[in-house]
Structure formats: C-alpha cells, structure tokens
Amino acid sequence: MEVTIRNRPDYATVHLVLDTGEQVVTEPGVMMGMDPALKLESSLKGGLMAAAKRALVGESLVLTTWTATGDGQRLDLAPGPPGDVVGIELDGGSIVLQKGAFLAATTGISLDVKWAGAKGFLSGESLLMIRATGVGQLFACSYGAIEQVDVNGSYEVDTTHVVAFDEGLTWDVVRVGGLKSTLLSQEGLVVRFGGQGRVWFQTRSAPNLASFLHPFRPVQPRRS
C-alpha cells in the first residue's frame, strides 16, 4: 500500500494506492475520491458490543472497509475538521486517541474503548477514549496542525490539545500552577505525561475557538 499525506497541515488529506486484497478501515463519510473498482463494506466492526462502545466515545457505530480488487486502486480520504493528519506505525503496541481523532487504519489494527475514569471527567474531555492495538498503520486527524513530542521523563499538554499518546505512558490531569495563576493566566488543566513514549497534540483547540467567537455571537434583543 502506498501512502501519501497531502495538503498539510491546514486541510490534510490521505492518498492511498492499494493492491489486490489490501484493505483499509475508515470512519464513514471520509471518502473524498475513489477508484470505482474498490469494494466497499460497512459493518459493526468487532460486533455490536464494540460498536456500542465506540458510540459512547463519540465515534461511529459503523466502520467502512475498503478492499482492492486489483492493483493500483486509489482511495482519497479527508477528515471533517480543518486540520492535520498523521500516520502512526504500530508494531504490536497500543496508542490511545481522544474522541474524534480516529480517521482510518489498516486491517491489522483493532479498536477498543479505554475508560478514562475520573481523569477524563476532571479534564472536561470524554470519560472514554479509543485504544488502537496491533500491527499496521493508523491515521489520526486533528483541528489544527499536529506536533509530536517524544517524552523522556515528563511533559504537559493542555487537555483540549491532546490527540493521541502511547498507552505505556503514565498520565494524570493537573492544574497549571495555583488557583491564582490559573485565574490570571487563563490557563487551566493539563495532562501530565510520564515515562517514555510519544504524544501527539494539536495546535488549535475547538473550545478556545468557541470562546474567541462567543463575544461576536448575535444577541436577540430582550422583549419588554
């Protein structure tokens, strides 16, 4: 399978060229263009229980599997939000993705749901996250560009900017400085990662965009 990620980092797309029998699994609705000879099958990947878990984390119940019926068949993918796409190689390990970050993966990778517990609640993000495990390549998408940090010790990322991280890293949600510093700096909660592994984060935050736009929203006049 040939893989090219184009139009980075603002409006990234994934260009795939598949040979006979090669497969890729995607979120529904992300196909931008395709060879008409590609075989398409939509299913509850992993069964009803796995699909229900994905729905709880904000992902789609149904995943789409694309299979090449001949050599050199092209498939172009585009995520919903404006932003970046990164290809992540897995060699039997696992990574954890925030909701909405999964775009596509080769069929050697399985998806499951990871319980974030109180840490997810405190961060203001989802209580559940996606775990990707296996051998192959996974494509994660973001709002804004994607940066990778190779953690060797500790590193902190704003909770709204986390895209994915190696499952072997420890992590916790902490406040930036004291309460006074938090109020004055307008910085809030961060995820503190520890150990050795990779972290991917996005350069823009949807909640921050919403806060920026809030003063410009139309206001209905009060009726007397």
Protein Blocks (a to p, Z undefined) as FASTA:
>chain_A
ZZddehiaklgccdddddehiacdddehiafbdcfkbccddddehijklmmmmmmnopaf
bdcddddfbehiacddddfbecdddddddehiacdddehkambdcfkbccddddebjmlm
mnopafbdcddededddddddedjddddddehiacddfklpfbdcfkbccddddehjfkl
mmmnopacddddedjddddddfbdfklmmmmmmmmpccddddZZ
